[in-house]
Amino acid sequence: MTTADTISLRETLLEELRRSSIPLSTAELAQRMPWKVERSHVPCAQLCHLKRLGPGIRIVECHVDWHLVAYRRTTHGYTGVYRHLRSLEGHGLLRRTIRDGRKRVCWTLVEPPGLTASAVDAVILDDDDHADERPDEEPDASTTERVAC
């Protein structure tokens, strides 16, 4: 993922949470994100000529030797948004909440007073590679709050 992709995705995550009147789960946020488009050096025989592509994969452009392929965003893994949410949480821009008393973690936006746009941009640029170390979404009691949605 390039720096531009990271910035764009994190800005979109923040914007979705800003627009939402309720906290959103990682899965709900992943569904609302634009697909990840990238160049793939796979020949047509292994991609275009398949009877059926897997779910969450679209061929955007076919160039015989290479393709532009779009992948649906997921919660974890290669196209996952969770590590980006954790990074934004680590910088104090997001907070975990529990919705309807369920175990599922939801995210809500934290707008610290006096935070400038350039400070937010600096946080978005910070690519914290350790954000995906906690693969499950167990809420941390010190940073969560219960809300009724």
N, CA, C and O atoms as a GROMACS GRO file, in nm:
protein
  596
    1MET      N    1   0.085  -0.116   0.000
    1MET     CA    2   0.000   0.000   0.000
    1MET      C    3   0.090   0.123   0.000
    1MET      O    4   0.181   0.135   0.082
    2THR      N    5   0.064   0.213  -0.092
    2THR     CA    6   0.144   0.335  -0.099
    2THR      C    7   0.100   0.434   0.007
    2THR      O    8  -0.007   0.421   0.067
    3THR      N    9   0.183   0.534   0.028
    3THR     CA   10   0.148   0.639   0.124
    3THR      C   11   0.020   0.709   0.082
    3THR      O   12  -0.064   0.741   0.166
    4ALA      N   13   0.004   0.733  -0.047
    4ALA     CA   14  -0.117   0.798  -0.097
    4ALA      C   15  -0.241   0.713  -0.068
    4ALA      O   16  -0.345   0.766  -0.030
    5ASP      N   17  -0.229   0.581  -0.085
    5ASP     CA   18  -0.340   0.491  -0.054
    5ASP      C   19  -0.375   0.495   0.094
    5ASP      O   20  -0.492   0.500   0.132
    6THR      N   21  -0.272   0.494   0.177
    6THR     CA   22  -0.293   0.499   0.322
    6THR      C   23  -0.363   0.627   0.363
    6THR      O   24  -0.459   0.624   0.440
    7ILE      N   25  -0.315   0.740   0.312
    7ILE     CA   26  -0.375   0.869   0.345
    7ILE      C   27  -0.521   0.872   0.301
    7ILE      O   28  -0.609   0.912   0.377
    8SER      N   29  -0.546   0.829   0.179
    8SER     CA   30  -0.682   0.831   0.125
    8SER      C   31  -0.775   0.742   0.208
    8SER      O   32  -0.887   0.784   0.241
    9LEU      N   33  -0.731   0.622   0.240
    9LEU     CA   34  -0.814   0.530   0.317
    9LEU      C   35  -0.843   0.586   0.456
    9LEU      O   36  -0.958   0.582   0.502
   10ARG      N   37  -0.742   0.636   0.523
   10ARG     CA   38  -0.762   0.688   0.659
   10ARG      C   39  -0.851   0.812   0.658
   10ARG      O   40  -0.932   0.830   0.749
   11GLU      N   41  -0.837   0.898   0.558
   11GLU     CA   42  -0.926   1.014   0.547
   11GLU      C   43  -1.070   0.968   0.525
   11GLU      O   44  -1.163   1.026   0.582
   12THR      N   45  -1.089   0.865   0.443
   12THR     CA   46  -1.223   0.813   0.416
   12THR      C   47  -1.284   0.750   0.541
   12THR      O   48  -1.402   0.767   0.568
   13LEU      N   49  -1.203   0.678   0.618
   13LEU     CA   50  -1.250   0.620   0.744
   13LEU      C   51  -1.297   0.729   0.839
   13LEU      O   52  -1.404   0.719   0.899
   14LEU      N   53  -1.217   0.834   0.853
   14LEU     CA   54  -1.254   0.945   0.942
   14LEU      C   55  -1.380   1.014   0.893
   14LEU      O   56  -1.466   1.050   0.973
   15GLU      N   57  -1.393   1.031   0.763
   15GLU     CA   58  -1.511   1.098   0.706
   15GLU      C   59  -1.637   1.014   0.729
   15GLU      O   60  -1.742   1.068   0.763
   16GLU      N   61  -1.628   0.882   0.711
   16GLU     CA   62  -1.743   0.794   0.736
   16GLU      C   63  -1.788   0.803   0.881
   16GLU      O   64  -1.908   0.811   0.910
   17LEU      N   65  -1.694   0.801   0.972
   17LEU     CA   66  -1.728   0.810   1.114
   17LEU      C   67  -1.784   0.948   1.149
   17LEU      O   68  -1.871   0.960   1.235
   18ARG      N   69  -1.732   1.050   1.083
   18ARG     CA   70  -1.782   1.186   1.106
   18ARG      C   71  -1.928   1.198   1.061
   18ARG      O   72  -2.008   1.265   1.126
   19ARG      N   73  -1.964   1.132   0.951
   19ARG     CA   74  -2.100   1.138   0.897
   19ARG      C   75  -2.199   1.051   0.973
   19ARG      O   76  -2.320   1.076   0.970
   20SER      N   77  -2.150   0.949   1.041
   20SER     CA   78  -2.239   0.854   1.107
   20SER      C   79  -2.288   0.907   1.241
   20SER      O   80  -2.213   0.965   1.319
   21SER      N   81  -2.416   0.885   1.266
   21SER     CA   82  -2.474   0.927   1.395
   21SER      C   83  -2.455   0.820   1.502
   21SER      O   84  -2.478   0.846   1.621
   22ILE      N   85  -2.413   0.700   1.462
   22ILE     CA   86  -2.389   0.590   1.556
   22ILE      C   87  -2.249   0.534   1.535
   22ILE      O   88  -2.193   0.550   1.427
   23PRO      N   89  -2.192   0.470   1.636
   23PRO     CA   90  -2.062   0.404   1.618
   23PRO      C   91  -2.075   0.293   1.512
   23PRO      O   92  -2.179   0.228   1.502
   24LEU      N   93  -1.970   0.272   1.436
   24LEU     CA   94  -1.971   0.172   1.328
   24LEU      C   95  -1.871   0.061   1.358
   24LEU      O   96  -1.762   0.086   1.411
   25SER      N   97  -1.908  -0.062   1.324
   25SER     CA   98  -1.819  -0.176   1.343
   25SER      C   99  -1.713  -0.177   1.233
   25SER      O  100  -1.726  -0.107   1.132
   26THR      N  101  -1.609  -0.256   1.254
   26THR     CA  102  -1.504  -0.269   1.154
   26THR      C  103  -1.561  -0.321   1.023
   26THR      O  104  -1.524  -0.272   0.916
   27ALA      N  105  -1.652  -0.418   1.030
   27ALA     CA  106  -1.714  -0.474   0.909
   27ALA      C  107  -1.798  -0.369   0.836
   27ALA      O  108  -1.794  -0.361   0.713
   28GLU      N  109  -1.873  -0.289   0.911
   28GLU     CA  110  -1.954  -0.184   0.848
   28GLU      C  111  -1.865  -0.081   0.779
   28GLU      O  112  -1.897  -0.034   0.670
   29LEU      N  113  -1.755  -0.046   0.842
   29LEU     CA  114  -1.663   0.049   0.781
   29LEU      C  115  -1.598  -0.010   0.657
   29LEU      O  116  -1.584   0.058   0.555
   30ALA      N  117  -1.558  -0.137   0.663
   30ALA     CA  118  -1.496  -0.202   0.547
   30ALA      C  119  -1.590  -0.202   0.427
   30ALA      O  120  -1.547  -0.180   0.314
   31GLN      N  121  -1.719  -0.227   0.452
   31GLN     CA  122  -1.817  -0.228   0.343
   31GLN      C  123  -1.833  -0.091   0.278
   31GLN      O  124  -1.865  -0.082   0.160
   32ARG      N  125  -1.811   0.013   0.354
   32ARG     CA  126  -1.829   0.149   0.303
   32ARG      C  127  -1.706   0.206   0.234
   32ARG      O  128  -1.712   0.312   0.173
   33MET      N  129  -1.595   0.136   0.243
   33MET     CA  130  -1.470   0.185   0.184
   33MET      C  131  -1.463   0.152   0.036
   33MET      O  132  -1.519   0.053  -0.010
   34PRO      N  133  -1.392   0.238  -0.040
   34PRO     CA  134  -1.373   0.208  -0.182
   34PRO      C  135  -1.284   0.084  -0.198
   34PRO      O  136  -1.202   0.053  -0.112
   35TRP      N  137  -1.303   0.015  -0.308
   35TRP     CA  138  -1.225  -0.105  -0.335
   35TRP      C  139  -1.078  -0.067  -0.355
   35TRP      O  140  -1.047   0.043  -0.398
   36LYS      N  141  -0.989  -0.160  -0.322
   36LYS     CA  142  -0.846  -0.140  -0.342
   36LYS      C  143  -0.811  -0.182  -0.484
   36LYS      O  144  -0.831  -0.298  -0.521
   37VAL      N  145  -0.760  -0.090  -0.563
   37VAL     CA  146  -0.725  -0.119  -0.702
   37VAL      C  147  -0.573  -0.124  -0.713
   37VAL      O  148  -0.503  -0.035  -0.665
   38GLU      N  149  -0.524  -0.228  -0.777
   38GLU     CA  150  -0.380  -0.237  -0.798
   38GLU      C  151  -0.347  -0.316  -0.923
   38GLU      O  152  -0.429  -0.390  -0.978
   39ARG      N  153  -0.225  -0.299  -0.966
   39ARG     CA  154  -0.175  -0.368  -1.085
   39ARG      C  155  -0.132  -0.510  -1.045
   39ARG      O  156  -0.062  -0.529  -0.945
   40SER      N  157  -0.174  -0.608  -1.123
   40SER     CA  158  -0.140  -0.747  -1.096
   40SER      C  159  -0.072  -0.805  -1.220
   40SER      O  160  -0.124  -0.794  -1.331
   41HIS      N  161   0.044  -0.867  -1.200
   41HIS     CA  162   0.119  -0.925  -1.311
   41HIS      C  163   0.082  -1.072  -1.328
   41HIS      O  164   0.166  -1.161  -1.317
   42VAL      N  165  -0.044  -1.094  -1.356
   42VAL     CA  166  -0.098  -1.229  -1.375
   42VAL      C  167  -0.151  -1.237  -1.517
   42VAL      O  168  -0.226  -1.149  -1.560
   43PRO      N  169  -0.115  -1.341  -1.592
   43PRO     CA  170  -0.165  -1.354  -1.729
   43PRO      C  171  -0.314  -1.386  -1.733
   43PRO      O  172  -0.372  -1.432  -1.635
   44CYS      N  173  -0.375  -1.361  -1.848
   44CYS     CA  174  -0.519  -1.384  -1.866
   44CYS      C  175  -0.561  -1.526  -1.833
   44CYS      O  176  -0.670  -1.548  -1.780
   45ALA      N  177  -0.476  -1.623  -1.864
   45ALA     CA  178  -0.511  -1.763  -1.839
   45ALA      C  179  -0.540  -1.788  -1.691
   45ALA      O  180  -0.618  -1.877  -1.657
   46GLN      N  181  -0.477  -1.712  -1.604
   46GLN     CA  182  -0.496  -1.733  -1.461
   46GLN      C  183  -0.599  -1.638  -1.400
   46GLN      O  184  -0.632  -1.650  -1.282
   47LEU      N  185  -0.650  -1.545  -1.481
   47LEU     CA  186  -0.743  -1.447  -1.424
   47LEU      C  187  -0.867  -1.430  -1.511
   47LEU      O  188  -0.978  -1.462  -1.467
   48CYS      N  189  -0.851  -1.380  -1.630
   48CYS     CA  190  -0.966  -1.350  -1.717
   48CYS      C  191  -1.038  -1.475  -1.765
   48CYS      O  192  -1.160  -1.473  -1.782
   49HIS      N  193  -0.965  -1.583  -1.788
   49HIS     CA  194  -1.025  -1.702  -1.845
   49HIS      C  195  -1.088  -1.795  -1.741
   49HIS      O  196  -1.134  -1.904  -1.775
   50LEU      N  197  -1.089  -1.753  -1.618
   50LEU     CA  198  -1.156  -1.833  -1.515
   50LEU      C  199  -1.307  -1.824  -1.536
   50LEU      O  200  -1.359  -1.721  -1.578
   51LYS      N  201  -1.376  -1.932  -1.507
   51LYS     CA  202  -1.522  -1.931  -1.522
   51LYS      C  203  -1.585  -1.833  -1.425
   51LYS      O  204  -1.685  -1.768  -1.456
   52ARG      N  205  -1.526  -1.824  -1.308
   52ARG     CA  206  -1.582  -1.734  -1.208
   52ARG      C  207  -1.472  -1.682  -1.116
   52ARG      O  208  -1.390  -1.759  -1.066
   53LEU      N  209  -1.470  -1.552  -1.096
   53LEU     CA  210  -1.376  -1.492  -1.001
   53LEU      C  211  -1.432  -1.507  -0.860
   53LEU      O  212  -1.554  -1.517  -0.842
   54GLY      N  213  -1.346  -1.507  -0.764
   54GLY     CA  214  -1.391  -1.514  -0.626
   54GLY      C  215  -1.469  -1.390  -0.587
   54GLY      O  216  -1.460  -1.287  -0.654
   55PRO      N  217  -1.544  -1.399  -0.480
   55PRO     CA  218  -1.618  -1.282  -0.435
   55PRO      C  219  -1.521  -1.173  -0.390
   55PRO      O  220  -1.418  -1.202  -0.329
   56GLY      N  221  -1.554  -1.051  -0.420
   56GLY     CA  222  -1.469  -0.940  -0.378
   56GLY      C  223  -1.354  -0.912  -0.471
   56GLY      O  224  -1.262  -0.839  -0.434
   57ILE      N  225  -1.357  -0.968  -0.592
   57ILE     CA  226  -1.252  -0.941  -0.691
   57ILE      C  227  -1.317  -0.900  -0.822
   57ILE      O  228  -1.410  -0.966  -0.869
   58ARG      N  229  -1.269  -0.791  -0.880
   58ARG     CA  230  -1.317  -0.745  -1.011
   58ARG      C  231  -1.197  -0.710  -1.098
   58ARG      O  232  -1.099  -0.653  -1.051
   59ILE      N  233  -1.206  -0.745  -1.225
   59ILE     CA  234  -1.102  -0.704  -1.319
   59ILE      C  235  -1.144  -0.569  -1.375
   59ILE      O  236  -1.250  -0.556  -1.436
   60VAL      N  237  -1.060  -0.468  -1.353
   60VAL     CA  238  -1.088  -0.333  -1.399
   60VAL      C  239  -1.039  -0.315  -1.542
   60VAL      O  240  -1.110  -0.261  -1.626
   61GLU      N  241  -0.915  -0.361  -1.569
   61GLU     CA  242  -0.857  -0.353  -1.703
   61GLU      C  243  -0.779  -0.480  -1.732
   61GLU      O  244  -0.713  -0.536  -1.643
   62CYS      N  245  -0.786  -0.526  -1.857
   62CYS     CA  246  -0.712  -0.644  -1.900
   62CYS      C  247  -0.608  -0.601  -2.004
   62CYS      O  248  -0.642  -0.536  -2.103
   63HIS      N  249  -0.482  -0.638  -1.981
   63HIS     CA  250  -0.373  -0.604  -2.073
   63HIS      C  251  -0.289  -0.727  -2.107
   63HIS      O  252  -0.168  -0.715  -2.124
   64VAL      N  253  -0.349  -0.841  -2.118
   64VAL     CA  254  -0.289  -0.970  -2.151
   64VAL      C  255  -0.184  -1.014  -2.048
   64VAL      O  256  -0.202  -1.116  -1.982
   65ASP      N  257  -0.074  -0.938  -2.034
   65ASP     CA  258   0.032  -0.976  -1.939
   65ASP      C  259   0.007  -0.925  -1.798
   65ASP      O  260   0.060  -0.981  -1.702
   66TRP      N  261  -0.071  -0.822  -1.785
   66TRP     CA  262  -0.099  -0.764  -1.654
   66TRP      C  263  -0.241  -0.711  -1.652
   66TRP      O  264  -0.304  -0.693  -1.756
   67HIS      N  265  -0.290  -0.686  -1.533
   67HIS     CA  266  -0.428  -0.641  -1.517
   67HIS      C  267  -0.438  -0.538  -1.405
   67HIS      O  268  -0.354  -0.534  -1.315
   68LEU      N  269  -0.540  -0.457  -1.411
   68LEU     CA  270  -0.578  -0.375  -1.297
   68LEU      C  271  -0.692  -0.451  -1.231
   68LEU      O  272  -0.795  -0.478  -1.293
   69VAL      N  273  -0.672  -0.484  -1.104
   69VAL     CA  274  -0.770  -0.565  -1.031
   69VAL      C  275  -0.817  -0.487  -0.909
   69VAL      O  276  -0.737  -0.424  -0.840
   70ALA      N  277  -0.948  -0.491  -0.884
   70ALA     CA  278  -1.005  -0.426  -0.767
   70ALA      C  279  -1.043  -0.533  -0.665
   70ALA      O  280  -1.103  -0.635  -0.699
   71TYR      N  281  -1.006  -0.508  -0.541
   71TYR     CA  282  -1.035  -0.600  -0.431
   71TYR      C  283  -1.125  -0.528  -0.330
   71TYR      O  284  -1.098  -0.414  -0.292
   72ARG      N  285  -1.231  -0.596  -0.287
   72ARG     CA  286  -1.320  -0.539  -0.186
   72ARG      C  287  -1.245  -0.528  -0.053
   72ARG      O  288  -1.168  -0.617  -0.017
   73ARG      N  289  -1.267  -0.421   0.018
   73ARG     CA  290  -1.206  -0.403   0.150
   73ARG      C  291  -1.264  -0.504   0.249
   73ARG      O  292  -1.383  -0.535   0.245
   74THR      N  293  -1.179  -0.553   0.336
   74THR     CA  294  -1.219  -0.649   0.438
   74THR      C  295  -1.184  -0.592   0.576
   74THR      O  296  -1.132  -0.482   0.586
   75THR      N  297  -1.214  -0.668   0.680
   75THR     CA  298  -1.183  -0.620   0.814
   75THR      C  299  -1.034  -0.638   0.845
   75THR      O  300  -0.971  -0.546   0.898
   76HIS      N  301  -0.978  -0.754   0.812
   76HIS     CA  302  -0.837  -0.784   0.841
   76HIS      C  303  -0.768  -0.828   0.713
   76HIS      O  304  -0.831  -0.847   0.609
   77GLY      N  305  -0.638  -0.845   0.722
   77GLY     CA  306  -0.563  -0.900   0.609
   77GLY      C  307  -0.517  -0.796   0.510
   77GLY      O  308  -0.507  -0.677   0.540
   78TYR      N  309  -0.489  -0.844   0.391
   78TYR     CA  310  -0.428  -0.763   0.286
   78TYR      C  311  -0.507  -0.636   0.253
   78TYR      O  312  -0.448  -0.529   0.238
   79THR      N  313  -0.638  -0.647   0.243
   79THR     CA  314  -0.720  -0.530   0.211
   79THR      C  315  -0.794  -0.479   0.335
   79THR      O  316  -0.891  -0.404   0.323
   80GLY      N  317  -0.748  -0.518   0.452
   80GLY     CA  318  -0.818  -0.487   0.576
   80GLY      C  319  -0.807  -0.343   0.622
   80GLY      O  320  -0.710  -0.273   0.592
   81VAL      N  321  -0.909  -0.300   0.696
   81VAL     CA  322  -0.912  -0.164   0.750
   81VAL      C  323  -0.877  -0.161   0.898
   81VAL      O  324  -0.853  -0.054   0.954
   82TYR      N  325  -0.874  -0.276   0.963
   82TYR     CA  326  -0.854  -0.280   1.109
   82TYR      C  327  -0.722  -0.216   1.152
   82TYR      O  328  -0.720  -0.139   1.248
   83ARG      N  329  -0.614  -0.245   1.083
   83ARG     CA  330  -0.485  -0.188   1.124
   83ARG      C  331  -0.485  -0.036   1.111
   83ARG      O  332  -0.417   0.032   1.188
   84HIS      N  333  -0.560   0.016   1.015
   84HIS     CA  334  -0.570   0.161   1.000
   84HIS      C  335  -0.654   0.221   1.113
   84HIS      O  336  -0.623   0.328   1.164
   85LEU      N  337  -0.760   0.150   1.151
   85LEU     CA  338  -0.842   0.195   1.264
   85LEU      C  339  -0.759   0.196   1.393
   85LEU      O  340  -0.769   0.289   1.472
   86ARG      N  341  -0.679   0.093   1.413
   86ARG     CA  342  -0.593   0.085   1.532
   86ARG      C  343  -0.491   0.197   1.534
   86ARG      O  344  -0.462   0.254   1.640
   87SER      N  345  -0.436   0.229   1.418
   87SER     CA  346  -0.339   0.338   1.412
   87SER      C  347  -0.404   0.471   1.446
   87SER      O  348  -0.350   0.550   1.523
   88LEU      N  349  -0.522   0.495   1.389
   88LEU     CA  350  -0.596   0.619   1.420
   88LEU      C  351  -0.636   0.623   1.567
   88LEU      O  352  -0.636   0.730   1.629
   89GLU      N  353  -0.671   0.508   1.622
   89GLU     CA  354  -0.704   0.500   1.765
   89GLU      C  355  -0.581   0.532   1.850
   89GLU      O  356  -0.590   0.604   1.949
   90GLY      N  357  -0.468   0.480   1.810
   90GLY     CA  358  -0.344   0.504   1.883
   90GLY      C  359  -0.306   0.650   1.888
   90GLY      O  360  -0.238   0.694   1.981
   91HIS      N  361  -0.349   0.725   1.789
   91HIS     CA  362  -0.320   0.868   1.784
   91HIS      C  363  -0.432   0.953   1.844
   91HIS      O  364  -0.428   1.076   1.838
   92GLY      N  365  -0.531   0.887   1.901
   92GLY     CA  366  -0.637   0.959   1.970
   92GLY      C  367  -0.747   1.015   1.882
   92GLY      O  368  -0.825   1.098   1.928
   93LEU      N  369  -0.755   0.971   1.756
   93LEU     CA  370  -0.859   1.022   1.666
   93LEU      C  371  -0.986   0.938   1.671
   93LEU      O  372  -1.094   0.986   1.636
   94LEU      N  373  -0.974   0.812   1.714
   94LEU     CA  374  -1.089   0.721   1.725
   94LEU      C  375  -1.092   0.661   1.864
   94LEU      O  376  -0.992   0.660   1.936
   95ARG      N  377  -1.211   0.612   1.900
   95ARG     CA  378  -1.227   0.541   2.027
   95ARG      C  379  -1.315   0.420   2.002
   95ARG      O  380  -1.408   0.424   1.922
   96ARG      N  381  -1.285   0.310   2.071
   96ARG     CA  382  -1.367   0.189   2.062
   96ARG      C  383  -1.489   0.204   2.152
   96ARG      O  384  -1.481   0.263   2.260
   97THR      N  385  -1.599   0.151   2.106
   97THR     CA  386  -1.719   0.146   2.189
   97THR      C  387  -1.782   0.009   2.170
   97THR      O  388  -1.748  -0.063   2.076
   98ILE      N  389  -1.873  -0.027   2.257
   98ILE     CA  390  -1.946  -0.152   2.244
   98ILE      C  391  -2.090  -0.115   2.217
   98ILE      O  392  -2.150  -0.037   2.292
   99ARG      N  393  -2.147  -0.170   2.112
   99ARG     CA  394  -2.282  -0.134   2.071
   99ARG      C  395  -2.382  -0.239   2.119
   99ARG      O  396  -2.362  -0.359   2.097
  100ASP      N  397  -2.486  -0.196   2.183
  100ASP     CA  398  -2.594  -0.284   2.228
  100ASP      C  399  -2.546  -0.397   2.320
  100ASP      O  400  -2.606  -0.504   2.322
  101GLY      N  401  -2.439  -0.373   2.394
  101GLY     CA  402  -2.390  -0.473   2.488
  101GLY      C  403  -2.327  -0.595   2.424
  101GLY      O  404  -2.295  -0.691   2.494
  102ARG      N  405  -2.310  -0.594   2.292
  102ARG     CA  406  -2.251  -0.709   2.224
  102ARG      C  407  -2.099  -0.706   2.236
  102ARG      O  408  -2.039  -0.604   2.272
  103LYS      N  409  -2.040  -0.818   2.204
  103LYS     CA  410  -1.895  -0.828   2.210
  103LYS      C  411  -1.829  -0.752   2.095
  103LYS      O  412  -1.713  -0.712   2.104
  104ARG      N  413  -1.903  -0.731   1.987
  104ARG     CA  414  -1.847  -0.665   1.869
  104ARG      C  415  -1.805  -0.522   1.901
  104ARG      O  416  -1.881  -0.446   1.962
  105VAL      N  417  -1.687  -0.487   1.860
  105VAL     CA  418  -1.634  -0.353   1.883
  105VAL      C  419  -1.680  -0.260   1.772
  105VAL      O  420  -1.682  -0.297   1.654
  106CYS      N  421  -1.717  -0.140   1.811
  106CYS     CA  422  -1.751  -0.036   1.714
  106CYS      C  423  -1.656   0.081   1.736
  106CYS      O  424  -1.589   0.090   1.839
  107TRP      N  425  -1.653   0.169   1.640
  107TRP     CA  426  -1.560   0.282   1.642
  107TRP      C  427  -1.637   0.412   1.636
  107TRP      O  428  -1.738   0.424   1.567
  108THR      N  429  -1.588   0.510   1.710
  108THR     CA  430  -1.647   0.642   1.707
  108THR      C  431  -1.536   0.746   1.697
  108THR      O  432  -1.424   0.722   1.743
  109LEU      N  433  -1.566   0.856   1.637
  109LEU     CA  434  -1.469   0.962   1.614
  109LEU      C  435  -1.448   1.044   1.740
  109LEU      O  436  -1.543   1.075   1.811
  110VAL      N  437  -1.324   1.080   1.765
  110VAL     CA  438  -1.290   1.169   1.876
  110VAL      C  439  -1.232   1.294   1.811
  110VAL      O  440  -1.132   1.288   1.740
  111GLU      N  441  -1.294   1.407   1.836
  111GLU     CA  442  -1.244   1.533   1.780
  111GLU      C  443  -1.183   1.613   1.894
  111GLU      O  444  -1.253   1.689   1.960
  112PRO      N  445  -1.052   1.597   1.917
  112PRO     CA  446  -0.989   1.674   2.024
  112PRO      C  447  -0.997   1.824   1.995
  112PRO      O  448  -0.975   1.866   1.882
  113PRO      N  449  -1.029   1.905   2.096
  113PRO     CA  450  -1.037   2.049   2.073
  113PRO      C  451  -0.900   2.104   2.035
  113PRO      O  452  -0.798   2.065   2.091
  114GLY      N  453  -0.900   2.194   1.940
  114GLY     CA  454  -0.777   2.259   1.898
  114GLY      C  455  -0.690   2.178   1.804
  114GLY      O  456  -0.578   2.220   1.774
  115LEU      N  457  -0.737   2.065   1.757
  115LEU     CA  458  -0.658   1.984   1.665
  115LEU      C  459  -0.669   2.044   1.526
  115LEU      O  460  -0.778   2.055   1.470
  116THR      N  461  -0.556   2.084   1.471
  116THR     CA  462  -0.556   2.148   1.339
  116THR      C  463  -0.557   2.043   1.229
  116THR      O  464  -0.527   1.926   1.251
  117ALA      N  465  -0.593   2.089   1.110
  117ALA     CA  466  -0.596   1.998   0.994
  117ALA      C  467  -0.457   1.942   0.967
  117ALA      O  468  -0.444   1.826   0.929
  118SER      N  469  -0.352   2.022   0.984
  118SER     CA  470  -0.217   1.973   0.959
  118SER      C  471  -0.177   1.866   1.060
  118SER      O  472  -0.102   1.774   1.027
  119ALA      N  473  -0.226   1.878   1.184
  119ALA     CA  474  -0.197   1.776   1.284
  119ALA      C  475  -0.266   1.645   1.249
  119ALA      O  476  -0.208   1.538   1.265
  120VAL      N  477  -0.390   1.653   1.200
  120VAL     CA  478  -0.462   1.533   1.156
  120VAL      C  479  -0.389   1.470   1.038
  120VAL      O  480  -0.374   1.348   1.033
  121ASP      N  481  -0.344   1.552   0.943
  121ASP     CA  482  -0.269   1.501   0.828
  121ASP      C  483  -0.142   1.428   0.872
  121ASP      O  484  -0.108   1.325   0.816
  122ALA      N  485  -0.073   1.482   0.972
  122ALA     CA  486   0.049   1.418   1.021
  122ALA      C  487   0.018   1.282   1.082
  122ALA      O  488   0.095   1.188   1.065
  123VAL      N  489  -0.094   1.272   1.152
  123VAL     CA  490  -0.134   1.144   1.211
  123VAL      C  491  -0.171   1.044   1.103
  123VAL      O  492  -0.134   0.927   1.111
  124ILE      N  493  -0.243   1.090   1.002
  124ILE     CA  494  -0.284   1.001   0.893
  124ILE      C  495  -0.162   0.947   0.820
  124ILE      O  496  -0.161   0.832   0.776
  125LEU      N  497  -0.058   1.030   0.807
  125LEU     CA  498   0.064   0.988   0.739
  125LEU      C  499   0.143   0.885   0.818
  125LEU      O  500   0.214   0.804   0.759
  126ASP      N  501   0.133   0.888   0.949
  126ASP     CA  502   0.209   0.797   1.034
  126ASP      C  503   0.159   0.656   1.011
  126ASP      O  504   0.048   0.621   1.054
  127ASP      N  505   0.239   0.573   0.946
  127ASP     CA  506   0.199   0.436   0.915
  127ASP      C  507   0.252   0.344   1.022
  127ASP      O  508   0.366   0.297   1.015
  128ASP      N  509   0.170   0.317   1.122
  128ASP     CA  510   0.207   0.235   1.236
  128ASP      C  511   0.195   0.088   1.198
  128ASP      O  512   0.085   0.033   1.194
  129ASP      N  513   0.309   0.022   1.170
  129ASP     CA  514   0.307  -0.118   1.127
  129ASP      C  515   0.268  -0.214   1.238
  129ASP      O  516   0.239  -0.330   1.211
  130HIS      N  517   0.267  -0.168   1.362
  130HIS     CA  518   0.235  -0.257   1.474
  130HIS      C  519   0.086  -0.256   1.505
  130HIS      O  520   0.044  -0.318   1.602
  131ALA      N  521   0.006  -0.188   1.426
  131ALA     CA  522  -0.136  -0.173   1.456
  131ALA      C  523  -0.214  -0.302   1.439
  131ALA      O  524  -0.324  -0.314   1.493
  132ASP      N  525  -0.162  -0.400   1.367
  132ASP     CA  526  -0.236  -0.523   1.342
  132ASP      C  527  -0.188  -0.637   1.432
  132ASP      O  528  -0.217  -0.754   1.405
  133GLU      N  529  -0.114  -0.604   1.538
  133GLU     CA  530  -0.061  -0.708   1.625
  133GLU      C  531  -0.170  -0.777   1.704
  133GLU      O  532  -0.154  -0.894   1.741
  134ARG      N  533  -0.279  -0.709   1.732
  134ARG     CA  534  -0.390  -0.766   1.807
  134ARG      C  535  -0.498  -0.805   1.707
  134ARG      O  536  -0.583  -0.722   1.676
  135PRO      N  537  -0.497  -0.929   1.656
  135PRO     CA  538  -0.587  -0.965   1.548
  135PRO      C  539  -0.734  -0.971   1.587
  135PRO      O  540  -0.821  -0.948   1.503
  136ASP      N  541  -0.764  -1.001   1.713
  136ASP     CA  542  -0.904  -1.006   1.751
  136ASP      C  543  -0.951  -0.866   1.790
  136ASP      O  544  -0.870  -0.775   1.806
  137GLU      N  545  -1.079  -0.851   1.805
  137GLU     CA  546  -1.134  -0.720   1.835
  137GLU      C  547  -1.186  -0.715   1.978
  137GLU      O  548  -1.292  -0.658   2.003
  138GLU      N  549  -1.112  -0.773   2.069
  138GLU     CA  550  -1.151  -0.768   2.209
  138GLU      C  551  -1.139  -0.625   2.257
  138GLU      O  552  -1.035  -0.562   2.237
  139PRO      N  553  -1.243  -0.571   2.319
  139PRO     CA  554  -1.235  -0.434   2.365
  139PRO      C  555  -1.140  -0.420   2.484
  139PRO      O  556  -1.135  -0.506   2.571
  140ASP      N  557  -1.068  -0.311   2.486
  140ASP     CA  558  -0.981  -0.277   2.596
  140ASP      C  559  -1.064  -0.193   2.692
  140ASP      O  560  -1.108  -0.083   2.657
  141ALA      N  561  -1.086  -0.242   2.811
  141ALA     CA  562  -1.177  -0.177   2.907
  141ALA      C  563  -1.135  -0.034   2.937
  141ALA      O  564  -1.220   0.049   2.969
  142SER      N  565  -1.006  -0.003   2.927
  142SER     CA  566  -0.962   0.133   2.959
  142SER      C  567  -0.993   0.233   2.849
  142SER      O  568  -0.992   0.353   2.874
  143THR      N  569  -1.021   0.186   2.728
  143THR     CA  570  -1.047   0.279   2.618
  143THR      C  571  -1.185   0.263   2.556
  143THR      O  572  -1.212   0.322   2.452
  144THR      N  573  -1.272   0.185   2.618
  144THR     CA  574  -1.405   0.166   2.561
  144THR      C  575  -1.511   0.226   2.651
  144THR      O  576  -1.490   0.249   2.770
  145GLU      N  577  -1.624   0.251   2.592
  145GLU     CA  578  -1.740   0.296   2.668
  145GLU      C  579  -1.862   0.230   2.608
  145GLU      O  580  -1.862   0.193   2.491
  146ARG      N  581  -1.964   0.215   2.686
  146ARG     CA  582  -2.088   0.153   2.638
  146ARG      C  583  -2.181   0.262   2.589
  146ARG      O  584  -2.198   0.365   2.654
  147VAL      N  585  -2.239   0.238   2.473
  147VAL     CA  586  -2.337   0.332   2.419
  147VAL      C  587  -2.458   0.253   2.374
  147VAL      O  588  -2.447   0.136   2.338
  148ALA      N  589  -2.572   0.315   2.377
  148ALA     CA  590  -2.694   0.252   2.327
  148ALA      C  591  -2.721   0.306   2.188
  148ALA      O  592  -2.732   0.427   2.169
  149CYS      N  593  -2.730   0.217   2.092
  149CYS     CA  594  -2.752   0.259   1.953
  149CYS      C  595  -2.888   0.212   1.906
  149CYS      O  596  -2.926   0.238   1.791
   0.00000   0.00000   0.00000
